[in-house]
Amino acid sequence: MRLPSRLVALVFTALALAVIPACAPPRESATTAPLSTSAPARQRPSADAEISEHRHHIDHLDAEIAQLLRERRDVSRRIQQRRIETGGGRVDPGREERVIARYREALGPEGEHLARALLDTMRGTSADREQKTGK
C-alpha cells in the first residue's frame, strides 16, 4: 500500500518532535567548547560519519514505522469487516475521537493531524471500498 505523502510527512514530523531531540548533540554550556559560528565549506569527515549514522537510524525507524502501519491497517480492516458483518457501522466515531485525543496528548497539535491522516488512510477511501465490492 502506498501511503499518501501527507501521511508520510506527518509521521516524520511526529518522529522529529518525539525522537530527534533525544539524538541531538548537547547544547553549548559553560563547560563545553563553543560551537563554530562559521559553516565550513565541507563538513569534517567525523560530521559526515555522524550524519550518515543518524540517517541510517532514521531509515531503520522508517522501515519499522511502515511495518507497524501495515499491521495497523490489517487489524483495522478486520475490525471494520467484523462490525459490518454484525450490523454495525464501518466506523466508530467515538473510538476515532479517543485515538485522536491520545495522539494529541502524546504529540501536541501535530498529533491530531497525524491521527486524522492515519485514520483516513487506515479506513480507506470510498473508491477503495467500491473497487473491492464492485459497486
N, CA, C and O atoms as a MOPAC input file, in Angstrom:
PM7 MOZYME 1SCF
protein

 N      0.84100 1    -1.17400 1     0.00000 1
 C      0.00000 1     0.00000 1     0.00000 1
 C      0.88500 1     1.23600 1     0.00000 1
 O      1.79900 1     1.34500 1     0.81700 1
 N      0.62800 1     2.14200 1    -0.88400 1
 C      1.37700 1     3.39500 1    -0.94400 1
 C      0.66800 1     4.41300 1    -0.06900 1
 O     -0.51700 1     4.69100 1    -0.25300 1
 N      1.40400 1     4.96400 1     0.87900 1
 C      0.82600 1     5.93100 1     1.79600 1
 C      0.80100 1     7.31500 1     1.16500 1
 O      1.72100 1     7.67900 1     0.43300 1
 N     -0.23400 1     8.08100 1     1.43900 1
 C     -0.29000 1     9.45300 1     0.91900 1
 C      0.90000 1    10.25600 1     1.45200 1
 O      1.32900 1    10.06800 1     2.59000 1
 N      1.41900 1    11.14500 1     0.62000 1
 C      2.59300 1    11.91500 1     1.02400 1
 C      2.30700 1    12.75000 1     2.25900 1
 O      3.21500 1    12.99100 1     3.05400 1
 N      1.08300 1    13.19400 1     2.44100 1
 C      0.74500 1    13.97000 1     3.64000 1
 C      0.92800 1    13.12300 1     4.89100 1
 O      1.44400 1    13.61700 1     5.89400 1
 N      0.51100 1    11.84200 1     4.85500 1
 C      0.68300 1    10.96600 1     6.00000 1
 C      2.16100 1    10.75000 1     6.28300 1
 O      2.59600 1    10.80500 1     7.43300 1
 N      2.91700 1    10.50800 1     5.24500 1
 C      4.35600 1    10.30300 1     5.41600 1
 C      4.98700 1    11.54400 1     6.05400 1
 O      5.79600 1    11.42600 1     6.97500 1
 N      4.61800 1    12.72800 1     5.56600 1
 C      5.16000 1    13.95800 1     6.13700 1
 C      4.76200 1    14.10600 1     7.59300 1
 O      5.56900 1    14.53400 1     8.41900 1
 N      3.53500 1    13.75700 1     7.91300 1
 C      3.09100 1    13.87500 1     9.30000 1
 C      3.79900 1    12.87800 1    10.20200 1
 O      4.13900 1    13.20700 1    11.33900 1
 N      4.02600 1    11.66000 1     9.71200 1
 C      4.75700 1    10.67400 1    10.50400 1
 C      6.15800 1    11.19100 1    10.80000 1
 O      6.64000 1    11.08200 1    11.92800 1
 N      6.80600 1    11.75100 1     9.79300 1
 C      8.14900 1    12.25200 1    10.01000 1
 C      8.14400 1    13.47100 1    10.92500 1
 O      9.08100 1    13.65600 1    11.70200 1
 N      7.12500 1    14.29400 1    10.85200 1
 C      7.01600 1    15.42200 1    11.77100 1
 C      6.88300 1    14.91000 1    13.19700 1
 O      7.53800 1    15.41000 1    14.11100 1
 N      6.03600 1    13.91800 1    13.37700 1
 C      5.86000 1    13.34700 1    14.71300 1
 C      7.15600 1    12.74800 1    15.22000 1
 O      7.50800 1    12.91300 1    16.38800 1
 N      7.86400 1    12.05900 1    14.35100 1
 C      9.14500 1    11.49400 1    14.74800 1
 C     10.13700 1    12.58000 1    15.11900 1
 O     10.86500 1    12.46000 1    16.10400 1
 N     10.15900 1    13.63400 1    14.33100 1
 C     11.08400 1    14.72500 1    14.62500 1
 C     10.78000 1    15.31900 1    15.99000 1
 O     11.69700 1    15.66600 1    16.73500 1
 N      9.51800 1    15.43800 1    16.31900 1
 C      9.14200 1    16.00100 1    17.61300 1
 C      9.46300 1    15.05500 1    18.75500 1
 O      9.84200 1    15.49300 1    19.84200 1
 N      9.31100 1    13.75500 1    18.51200 1
 C      9.46400 1    12.78000 1    19.58200 1
 C     10.85200 1    12.15900 1    19.66400 1
 O     11.33000 1    11.86800 1    20.76100 1
 N     11.50300 1    11.95100 1    18.53200 1
 C     12.74200 1    11.17700 1    18.51500 1
 C     13.98300 1    12.04000 1    18.33800 1
 O     14.96800 1    11.86100 1    19.05600 1
 N     13.94900 1    12.95500 1    17.41100 1
 C     15.15000 1    13.69300 1    17.05700 1
 C     15.75000 1    14.46700 1    18.23100 1
 O     16.97400 1    14.47700 1    18.36600 1
 N     14.94600 1    15.12600 1    19.10000 1
 C     15.57600 1    15.83600 1    20.21800 1
 C     16.44200 1    14.93200 1    21.08200 1
 O     17.44400 1    15.38700 1    21.63300 1
 N     16.07700 1    13.66600 1    21.21200 1
 C     16.88000 1    12.74900 1    22.01300 1
 C     18.21800 1    12.44600 1    21.34400 1
 O     19.17000 1    12.05600 1    22.02000 1
 N     18.30200 1    12.61900 1    20.04100 1
 C     19.52500 1    12.34000 1    19.29500 1
 C     20.37400 1    13.58700 1    19.08100 1
 O     21.49700 1    13.49600 1    18.58500 1
 N     19.85400 1    14.73500 1    19.44500 1
 C     20.55400 1    15.98900 1    19.17100 1
 C     21.83400 1    16.08900 1    19.99600 1
 O     21.89400 1    15.57000 1    21.11000 1
 N     22.85600 1    16.75000 1    19.45900 1
 C     24.07900 1    16.93000 1    20.21300 1
 C     23.80900 1    17.83600 1    21.40600 1
 O     22.87000 1    18.63100 1    21.37900 1
 N     24.61900 1    17.72400 1    22.45000 1
 C     24.41300 1    18.55900 1    23.62600 1
 C     24.57100 1    20.02700 1    23.27100 1
 O     25.37500 1    20.39200 1    22.41400 1
 N     23.79500 1    20.85600 1    23.94300 1
 C     23.88900 1    22.29300 1    23.72900 1
 C     25.16200 1    22.82400 1    24.37600 1
 O     25.69800 1    22.23900 1    25.31700 1
 N     25.62100 1    23.93600 1    23.84900 1
 C     26.81000 1    24.57800 1    24.37900 1
 C     26.53500 1    25.04400 1    25.80500 1
 O     25.47700 1    25.60800 1    26.08600 1
 N     27.47500 1    24.81000 1    26.69000 1
 C     27.34700 1    25.29100 1    28.05800 1
 C     28.68700 1    25.86200 1    28.47900 1
 O     29.63500 1    25.89100 1    27.69500 1
 N     28.75800 1    26.30800 1    29.70300 1
 C     29.99900 1    26.89900 1    30.19600 1
 C     31.11800 1    25.87400 1    30.22400 1
 O     32.29000 1    26.24700 1    30.18600 1
 N     30.78700 1    24.59500 1    30.29000 1
 C     31.81300 1    23.56300 1    30.37200 1
 C     32.14600 1    22.94200 1    29.02700 1
 O     33.03000 1    22.08800 1    28.95300 1
 N     31.47000 1    23.34400 1    27.96900 1
 C     31.76400 1    22.78100 1    26.65200 1
 C     32.39000 1    23.85000 1    25.77800 1
 O     32.25400 1    25.05000 1    26.02100 1
 N     33.07300 1    23.38100 1    24.76500 1
 C     33.69700 1    24.31300 1    23.83800 1
 C     32.61300 1    24.99600 1    23.02000 1
 O     31.60200 1    24.36500 1    22.70900 1
 N     32.78700 1    26.25600 1    22.66200 1
 C     31.77400 1    26.94400 1    21.86500 1
 C     31.65700 1    26.30800 1    20.48400 1
 O     32.63800 1    25.82400 1    19.92000 1
 N     30.45800 1    26.31900 1    19.96400 1
 C     30.22900 1    25.81300 1    18.62000 1
 C     30.75000 1    26.82200 1    17.62000 1
 O     30.70200 1    28.03000 1    17.85600 1
 N     31.24500 1    26.32300 1    16.50200 1
 C     31.75800 1    27.20500 1    15.47400 1
 C     30.61800 1    28.02600 1    14.88900 1
 O     29.52400 1    27.51400 1    14.65300 1
 N     30.89000 1    29.30000 1    14.66000 1
 C     29.84900 1    30.14700 1    14.09200 1
 C     29.94500 1    30.21700 1    12.58100 1
 O     29.01900 1    30.70000 1    11.93000 1
 N     31.03000 1    29.75200 1    12.01300 1
 C     31.15500 1    29.76800 1    10.56000 1
 C     30.97500 1    28.35600 1    10.02500 1
 O     31.53800 1    27.40000 1    10.55700 1
 N     30.19300 1    28.24100 1     8.97900 1
 C     29.95800 1    26.93500 1     8.38000 1
 C     31.12500 1    26.60800 1     7.45600 1
 O     31.44400 1    27.39300 1     6.56300 1
 N     31.76200 1    25.46400 1     7.65900 1
 C     32.86700 1    25.09900 1     6.77300 1
 C     32.34000 1    24.78300 1     5.38000 1
 O     31.20200 1    24.34500 1     5.21600 1
 N     33.18500 1    25.01200 1     4.38400 1
 C     32.79600 1    24.72900 1     3.00200 1
 C     32.48700 1    23.24900 1     2.85100 1
 O     31.58500 1    22.88500 1     2.09600 1
 N     33.19900 1    22.40600 1     3.53600 1
 C     32.96400 1    20.95600 1     3.51400 1
 C     32.95900 1    20.47600 1     4.94500 1
 O     33.81400 1    20.86200 1     5.74300 1
 N     31.99800 1    19.63600 1     5.26900 1
 C     31.91300 1    19.12900 1     6.62400 1
 C     33.10300 1    18.22800 1     6.92100 1
 O     33.66300 1    17.58300 1     6.03500 1
 N     33.46400 1    18.20800 1     8.18100 1
 C     34.54700 1    17.31900 1     8.59400 1
 C     34.11900 1    15.87100 1     8.39700 1
 O     32.92800 1    15.57000 1     8.46800 1
 N     35.06700 1    14.96900 1     8.15000 1
 C     34.71700 1    13.55200 1     7.97700 1
 C     33.93700 1    13.00100 1     9.16500 1
 O     33.02900 1    12.19300 1     8.97300 1
 N     34.26500 1    13.41400 1    10.38200 1
 C     33.54500 1    12.88900 1    11.53700 1
 C     32.08400 1    13.35700 1    11.53100 1
 O     31.19100 1    12.61500 1    11.93900 1
 N     31.84800 1    14.58300 1    11.06800 1
 C     30.47500 1    15.07400 1    10.96500 1
 C     29.72700 1    14.29600 1     9.88900 1
 O     28.56300 1    13.94200 1    10.07900 1
 N     30.38200 1    14.02600 1     8.76400 1
 C     29.75100 1    13.24000 1     7.70400 1
 C     29.37900 1    11.84900 1     8.21700 1
 O     28.29300 1    11.34500 1     7.93100 1
 N     30.27600 1    11.24000 1     8.96900 1
 C     30.01400 1     9.90300 1     9.50800 1
 C     28.85800 1     9.94100 1    10.50900 1
 O     28.01500 1     9.04400 1    10.52500 1
 N     28.82400 1    10.96700 1    11.33300 1
 C     27.76100 1    11.08800 1    12.32000 1
 C     26.40400 1    11.28800 1    11.62700 1
 O     25.41000 1    10.66500 1    12.00000 1
 N     26.37900 1    12.15300 1    10.63200 1
 C     25.14600 1    12.39500 1     9.88600 1
 C     24.69700 1    11.10300 1     9.19800 1
 O     23.51300 1    10.76500 1     9.21200 1
 N     25.62700 1    10.40100 1     8.61000 1
 C     25.30900 1     9.14200 1     7.93700 1
 C     24.73500 1     8.13500 1     8.93100 1
 O     23.78400 1     7.42000 1     8.61400 1
 N     25.30100 1     8.08000 1    10.11200 1
 C     24.80700 1     7.16900 1    11.14500 1
 C     23.37800 1     7.53900 1    11.55400 1
 O     22.52200 1     6.66400 1    11.69100 1
 N     23.12800 1     8.81700 1    11.74700 1
 C     21.77700 1     9.25900 1    12.10900 1
 C     20.78500 1     8.96000 1    10.98300 1
 O     19.65500 1     8.54700 1    11.24600 1
 N     21.19900 1     9.16500 1     9.74300 1
 C     20.31300 1     8.88000 1     8.61200 1
 C     20.00700 1     7.38600 1     8.52200 1
 O     18.88100 1     6.99200 1     8.21900 1
 N     21.01300 1     6.56700 1     8.78500 1
 C     20.80200 1     5.12200 1     8.79400 1
 C     19.78100 1     4.76000 1     9.88300 1
 O     18.90300 1     3.92500 1     9.66700 1
 N     19.90500 1     5.39100 1    11.03700 1
 C     18.96000 1     5.15500 1    12.12700 1
 C     17.54400 1     5.55600 1    11.70700 1
 O     16.58800 1     4.82900 1    11.97900 1
 N     17.40800 1     6.70700 1    11.04800 1
 C     16.10200 1     7.15400 1    10.56100 1
 C     15.54500 1     6.16000 1     9.54600 1
 O     14.35400 1     5.84700 1     9.57800 1
 N     16.39400 1     5.65900 1     8.64300 1
 C     15.94200 1     4.66400 1     7.66700 1
 C     15.39400 1     3.42900 1     8.37300 1
 O     14.37000 1     2.87500 1     7.97300 1
 N     16.08400 1     3.00700 1     9.42300 1
 C     15.63500 1     1.85000 1    10.20200 1
 C     14.28900 1     2.15500 1    10.86800 1
 O     13.38100 1     1.32500 1    10.84100 1
 N     14.16200 1     3.33100 1    11.45900 1
 C     12.89600 1     3.73100 1    12.08300 1
 C     11.77100 1     3.78000 1    11.05200 1
 O     10.65400 1     3.33800 1    11.32400 1
 N     12.06500 1     4.31700 1     9.86900 1
 C     11.06000 1     4.39000 1     8.80500 1
 C     10.56300 1     2.99400 1     8.42700 1
 O      9.36600 1     2.79400 1     8.21900 1
 N     11.47600 1     2.03600 1     8.33800 1
 C     11.08300 1     0.66500 1     7.99600 1
 C     10.18500 1     0.08500 1     9.09200 1
 O      9.20000 1    -0.59100 1     8.79700 1
 N     10.52300 1     0.34600 1    10.34200 1
 C      9.69300 1    -0.13100 1    11.44600 1
 C      8.31600 1     0.52900 1    11.42300 1
 O      7.30300 1    -0.13800 1    11.63600 1
 N      8.27700 1     1.82400 1    11.16800 1
 C      7.00600 1     2.54000 1    11.10100 1
 C      6.14500 1     1.97600 1     9.97400 1
 O      4.94900 1     1.75300 1    10.16400 1
 N      6.73300 1     1.74600 1     8.81600 1
 C      5.98000 1     1.20200 1     7.68300 1
 C      5.40100 1    -0.16900 1     8.04100 1
 O      4.25100 1    -0.45900 1     7.71100 1
 N      6.18300 1    -1.00600 1     8.70700 1
 C      5.69300 1    -2.32400 1     9.11100 1
 C      4.53900 1    -2.18300 1    10.10700 1
 O      3.53400 1    -2.88300 1     9.99300 1
 N      4.67900 1    -1.29500 1    11.06500 1
 C      3.61400 1    -1.07500 1    12.04100 1
 C      2.35200 1    -0.53500 1    11.37300 1
 O      1.24200 1    -0.91500 1    11.74400 1
 N      2.51600 1     0.34800 1    10.39000 1
 C      1.35700 1     0.87600 1     9.66700 1
 C      0.64700 1    -0.22100 1     8.88600 1
 O     -0.58200 1    -0.24400 1     8.82800 1
 N      1.41100 1    -1.13300 1     8.28400 1
 C      0.78300 1    -2.25800 1     7.57100 1
 C      0.00400 1    -3.13000 1     8.54400 1
 O     -1.11700 1    -3.54300 1     8.25000 1
 N      0.59200 1    -3.41100 1     9.70100 1
 C     -0.09800 1    -4.21900 1    10.70500 1
 C     -1.36000 1    -3.51800 1    11.19200 1
 O     -2.40900 1    -4.14700 1    11.33300 1
 N     -1.26100 1    -2.22000 1    11.44700 1
 C     -2.41400 1    -1.45600 1    11.92600 1
 C     -3.52700 1    -1.46500 1    10.88500 1
 O     -4.69800 1    -1.62700 1    11.22500 1
 N     -3.16100 1    -1.29100 1     9.61800 1
 C     -4.14200 1    -1.31400 1     8.54300 1
 C     -4.87200 1    -2.65200 1     8.50500 1
 O     -6.09500 1    -2.69200 1     8.37400 1
 N     -4.12500 1    -3.74400 1     8.62100 1
 C     -4.73000 1    -5.07200 1     8.57000 1
 C     -5.68800 1    -5.30100 1     9.73700 1
 O     -6.78100 1    -5.83400 1     9.54500 1
 N     -5.28900 1    -4.90500 1    10.93400 1
 C     -6.16100 1    -5.05700 1    12.10000 1
 C     -7.39700 1    -4.17900 1    11.94900 1
 O     -8.50800 1    -4.61300 1    12.25400 1
 N     -7.21200 1    -2.95600 1    11.48200 1
 C     -8.33200 1    -2.04400 1    11.27800 1
 C     -9.33600 1    -2.62700 1    10.28800 1
 O    -10.54400 1    -2.53100 1    10.50300 1
 N     -8.85900 1    -3.21600 1     9.23000 1
 C     -9.75500 1    -3.80500 1     8.22800 1
 C    -10.51600 1    -4.99400 1     8.79300 1
 O    -11.68600 1    -5.19300 1     8.46500 1
 N     -9.85600 1    -5.79700 1     9.64900 1
 C    -10.55800 1    -6.92700 1    10.27200 1
 C    -11.67300 1    -6.41700 1    11.19200 1
 O    -12.76800 1    -6.97800 1    11.22600 1
 N    -11.37700 1    -5.35200 1    11.93100 1
 C    -12.39500 1    -4.77000 1    12.81700 1
 C    -13.55700 1    -4.24400 1    11.98200 1
 O    -14.71700 1    -4.50000 1    12.30600 1
 N    -13.26000 1    -3.51500 1    10.91400 1
 C    -14.32000 1    -2.97800 1    10.05100 1
 C    -15.19400 1    -4.10300 1     9.50700 1
 O    -16.42200 1    -4.01400 1     9.53400 1
 N    -14.56200 1    -5.14800 1     9.01900 1
 C    -15.29900 1    -6.27400 1     8.44500 1
 C    -16.21500 1    -6.90700 1     9.48900 1
 O    -17.37500 1    -7.20300 1     9.20300 1
 N    -15.70400 1    -7.11000 1    10.67700 1
 C    -16.49900 1    -7.73800 1    11.73700 1
 C    -17.66700 1    -6.84200 1    12.14200 1
 O    -18.77400 1    -7.33200 1    12.36600 1
 N    -17.42800 1    -5.54000 1    12.23600 1
 C    -18.50400 1    -4.61400 1    12.58800 1
 C    -19.60300 1    -4.65400 1    11.52800 1
 O    -20.78800 1    -4.66800 1    11.86300 1
 N    -19.21800 1    -4.67200 1    10.26200 1
 C    -20.18900 1    -4.70700 1     9.16500 1
 C    -20.97300 1    -6.02700 1     9.19600 1
 O    -22.19000 1    -6.03300 1     9.01400 1
 N    -20.26300 1    -7.14900 1     9.42700 1
 C    -20.92000 1    -8.46300 1     9.48100 1
 C    -21.95500 1    -8.54300 1    10.59600 1
 O    -22.94100 1    -9.27000 1    10.48100 1
 N    -21.73300 1    -7.80200 1    11.66800 1
 C    -22.64400 1    -7.85600 1    12.82100 1
 C    -23.64600 1    -6.70900 1    12.81800 1
 O    -24.30800 1    -6.45500 1    13.82400 1
 N    -23.75700 1    -6.01000 1    11.67700 1
 C    -24.76300 1    -4.97400 1    11.53200 1
 C    -24.34700 1    -3.59900 1    12.02100 1
 O    -25.16800 1    -2.68200 1    12.06500 1
 N    -23.11200 1    -3.44800 1    12.38100 1
 C    -22.62700 1    -2.14300 1    12.83800 1
 C    -22.11300 1    -1.31300 1    11.68700 1
 O    -22.04300 1    -1.77000 1    10.54600 1
 N    -21.76100 1    -0.10400 1    12.00200 1
 C    -21.16700 1     0.77600 1    11.00400 1
 C    -19.69900 1     0.44200 1    10.80200 1
 O    -19.06400 1    -0.18200 1    11.65200 1
 N    -19.18600 1     0.85800 1     9.69000 1
 C    -17.78600 1     0.60800 1     9.37500 1
 C    -16.86400 1     1.39200 1    10.28900 1
 O    -15.75100 1     0.95300 1    10.57800 1
 N    -17.32100 1     2.55400 1    10.74700 1
 C    -16.50000 1     3.44900 1    11.55600 1
 C    -17.18500 1     3.66500 1    12.90100 1
 O    -18.41000 1     3.75000 1    12.97800 1
 N    -16.38100 1     3.75400 1    13.96000 1
 C    -16.86700 1     4.06400 1    15.30300 1
 C    -16.33700 1     5.45100 1    15.66200 1
 O    -15.19600 1     5.57500 1    16.10800 1
 N    -17.14800 1     6.49500 1    15.47200 1
 C    -16.67000 1     7.86600 1    15.70900 1
 C    -16.12700 1     8.09200 1    17.11400 1
 O    -15.14600 1     8.81500 1    17.28700 1
 N    -16.74900 1     7.48700 1    18.11500 1
 C    -16.25500 1     7.64100 1    19.48800 1
 C    -14.85600 1     7.08000 1    19.64500 1
 O    -13.99900 1     7.69300 1    20.28100 1
 N    -14.63200 1     5.92800 1    19.07100 1
 C    -13.30500 1     5.29600 1    19.11900 1
 C    -12.28300 1     6.17100 1    18.40200 1
 O    -11.17400 1     6.37200 1    18.89700 1
 N    -12.65700 1     6.68900 1    17.23700 1
 C    -11.72600 1     7.53400 1    16.48900 1
 C    -11.36700 1     8.78400 1    17.27700 1
 O    -10.21200 1     9.21000 1    17.25800 1
 N    -12.32400 1     9.37800 1    17.96500 1
 C    -12.03000 1    10.57200 1    18.77100 1
 C    -11.07300 1    10.24300 1    19.91100 1
 O    -10.22500 1    11.06300 1    20.26400 1
 N    -11.20200 1     9.04500 1    20.49300 1
 C    -10.26600 1     8.64000 1    21.56200 1
 C     -8.85200 1     8.45400 1    21.00500 1
 O     -7.87100 1     8.82200 1    21.65100 1
 N     -8.75700 1     7.88500 1    19.81000 1
 C     -7.44100 1     7.71800 1    19.16500 1
 C     -6.82800 1     9.09000 1    18.90000 1
 O     -5.65100 1     9.31300 1    19.18200 1
 N     -7.62700 1    10.00600 1    18.35800 1
 C     -7.14000 1    11.35800 1    18.07200 1
 C     -6.67000 1    12.03700 1    19.35500 1
 O     -5.62500 1    12.68800 1    19.36600 1
 N     -7.42600 1    11.89100 1    20.42200 1
 C     -7.04600 1    12.50400 1    21.70500 1
 C     -5.73000 1    11.94100 1    22.22100 1
 O     -4.91600 1    12.68400 1    22.76900 1
 N     -5.50500 1    10.63000 1    22.05600 1
 C     -4.22600 1    10.02600 1    22.50200 1
 C     -3.04800 1    10.60300 1    21.73100 1
 O     -2.01100 1    10.92300 1    22.31100 1
 N     -3.21500 1    10.73200 1    20.41900 1
 C     -2.13400 1    11.29100 1    19.60100 1
 C     -1.88800 1    12.75700 1    19.96600 1
 O     -0.74100 1    13.19500 1    20.05100 1
 N     -2.96300 1    13.50800 1    20.18100 1
 C     -2.83600 1    14.91900 1    20.54200 1
 C     -2.10700 1    15.04300 1    21.88000 1
 O     -1.24200 1    15.90400 1    22.03900 1
 N     -2.45000 1    14.19700 1    22.82900 1
 C     -1.80600 1    14.22700 1    24.13700 1
 C     -0.32100 1    13.87600 1    24.03500 1
 O      0.51200 1    14.47600 1    24.71300 1
 N     -0.00400 1    12.92000 1    23.19800 1
 C      1.38600 1    12.47300 1    23.06500 1
 C      2.24500 1    13.43300 1    22.25800 1
 O      3.42800 1    13.60200 1    22.55500 1
 N      1.65500 1    14.07900 1    21.21900 1
 C      2.46200 1    14.85200 1    20.27500 1
 C      2.03100 1    16.30300 1    20.11300 1
 O      2.62200 1    17.03500 1    19.31800 1
 N      1.02300 1    16.72600 1    20.84500 1
 C      0.54300 1    18.09600 1    20.70400 1
 C     -0.36000 1    18.23400 1    19.48900 1
 O     -0.87100 1    17.23900 1    18.97500 1
 N     -0.55900 1    19.47900 1    19.02100 1
 C     -1.46800 1    19.71100 1    17.89200 1
 C     -1.10500 1    18.90300 1    16.65000 1
 O     -1.99000 1    18.48000 1    15.90600 1
 N      0.18800 1    18.68600 1    16.42000 1
 C      0.60200 1    17.89500 1    15.25800 1
 C      0.10200 1    16.46100 1    15.37300 1
 O     -0.15200 1    15.80100 1    14.36600 1
 N     -0.03800 1    15.98300 1    16.60900 1
 C     -0.53500 1    14.63400 1    16.83100 1
 C     -1.94900 1    14.45300 1    16.33300 1
 O     -2.30500 1    13.38800 1    15.82800 1
 N     -2.76300 1    15.49500 1    16.47300 1
 C     -4.13300 1    15.41500 1    15.97700 1
 C     -4.14200 1    15.27500 1    14.45800 1
 O     -4.89300 1    14.46700 1    13.91200 1
 N     -3.32000 1    16.04800 1    13.78500 1
 C     -3.24300 1    15.96200 1    12.32000 1
 C     -2.75800 1    14.57700 1    11.89300 1
 O     -3.28400 1    13.98100 1    10.95400 1
 N     -1.75500 1    14.08400 1    12.59700 1
 C     -1.21800 1    12.76500 1    12.28400 1
 C     -2.29100 1    11.69400 1    12.48600 1
 O     -2.45500 1    10.81300 1    11.64200 1
 N     -3.01800 1    11.76700 1    13.59600 1
 C     -4.04900 1    10.76900 1    13.88300 1
 C     -5.14600 1    10.79800 1    12.82300 1
 O     -5.59100 1     9.74700 1    12.36200 1
 N     -5.57900 1    11.98600 1    12.43700 1
 C     -6.64200 1    12.07400 1    11.42700 1
 C     -6.17000 1    11.49200 1    10.08500 1
 O     -6.91300 1    10.76600 1     9.42400 1
 N     -4.94200 1    11.81400 1     9.69300 1
 C     -4.40400 1    11.26300 1     8.44700 1
 C     -4.26900 1     9.74400 1     8.55000 1
 O     -4.57300 1     9.01800 1     7.60300 1
 N     -3.81800 1     9.28300 1     9.69100 1
 C     -3.66300 1     7.85000 1     9.90800 1
 C     -5.01100 1     7.14800 1     9.83700 1
 O     -5.13900 1     6.12400 1     9.16500 1
 N     -6.01100 1     7.68000 1    10.51600 1
 C     -7.33800 1     7.06300 1    10.49400 1
 C     -7.92700 1     7.07700 1     9.08900 1
 O     -8.51000 1     6.08300 1     8.65500 1
 N     -7.78500 1     8.19000 1     8.37000 1
 C     -8.28700 1     8.26100 1     6.99600 1
 C     -7.62200 1     7.19800 1     6.12400 1
 O     -8.28900 1     6.53700 1     5.32800 1
 N     -6.32900 1     7.03900 1     6.27400 1
 C     -5.58500 1     6.07500 1     5.47100 1
 C     -5.95100 1     4.64700 1     5.84800 1
 O     -6.13200 1     3.80200 1     4.97100 1
 N     -6.06100 1     4.37200 1     7.12400 1
 C     -6.31900 1     3.01000 1     7.57500 1
 C     -7.72900 1     2.55000 1     7.22100 1
 O     -7.94800 1     1.36600 1     6.96700 1
 N     -8.67800 1     3.46800 1     7.20300 1
 C    -10.05500 1     3.04600 1     6.88900 1
 C    -10.26700 1     2.98500 1     5.38800 1
 O    -11.23700 1     2.37700 1     4.93600 1
 N     -9.39500 1     3.59300 1     4.60600 1
 C     -9.51600 1     3.55500 1     3.15600 1
 C    -10.50000 1     4.59700 1     2.66200 1
 O    -11.23500 1     5.20600 1     3.43900 1
 N    -10.49500 1     4.78500 1     1.36300 1
 C    -11.37900 1     5.76100 1     0.73700 1
 C    -12.60100 1     5.06300 1     0.16800 1
 O    -12.63700 1     3.83500 1     0.08000 1
 N    -13.58300 1     5.83000 1    -0.21200 1
 C    -14.77600 1     5.26500 1    -0.85100 1
 C    -14.39900 1     4.50800 1    -2.11600 1
 O    -14.96000 1     3.45000 1    -2.40100 1
 N    -13.45300 1     5.04800 1    -2.87600 1
 C    -13.01800 1     4.38500 1    -4.11300 1
 C    -12.41100 1     3.01700 1    -3.80400 1
 O    -12.63500 1     2.05800 1    -4.54300 1
 N    -11.63400 1     2.92100 1    -2.69800 1
 C    -11.05000 1     1.63300 1    -2.30800 1
 C    -12.15200 1     0.61500 1    -2.01700 1
 O    -12.07700 1    -0.53400 1    -2.45400 1
 N    -13.17800 1     1.04800 1    -1.27300 1
 C    -14.26300 1     0.13900 1    -0.90000 1
 C    -15.06300 1    -0.27300 1    -2.13100 1
 O    -15.44300 1    -1.43700 1    -2.26400 1
 N    -15.31800 1     0.66800 1    -3.02500 1
 C    -16.07100 1     0.34100 1    -4.23700 1
 C    -15.30800 1    -0.63800 1    -5.11500 1
 O    -15.90300 1    -1.52900 1    -5.72100 1
 N    -14.00300 1    -0.47400 1    -5.18400 1
 C    -13.18400 1    -1.35400 1    -6.00900 1
 C    -13.26000 1    -2.78900 1    -5.46100 1
 O    -13.31800 1    -3.74000 1    -6.24000 1
 N    -13.26000 1    -2.95400 1    -4.13500 1
 C    -13.30400 1    -4.27900 1    -3.54100 1
 C    -14.67300 1    -4.93200 1    -3.69700 1
 O    -14.77000 1    -6.13800 1    -3.92700 1
 N    -15.72900 1    -4.13300 1    -3.57100 1
 C    -17.07900 1    -4.70100 1    -3.62600 1
 C    -17.65000 1    -4.72400 1    -5.03300 1
 O    -18.65700 1    -5.38800 1    -5.27700 1
 N    -17.02600 1    -4.00900 1    -5.96500 1
 C    -17.50000 1    -3.95800 1    -7.33300 1
 C    -18.68700 1    -3.02900 1    -7.53300 1
 O    -19.33700 1    -3.06000 1    -8.57800 1
 N    -18.97000 1    -2.19900 1    -6.52700 1
 C    -20.10300 1    -1.26700 1    -6.63000 1
 C    -19.66500 1     0.06400 1    -7.16600 1
 O    -20.48500 1     0.96800 1    -7.31800 1

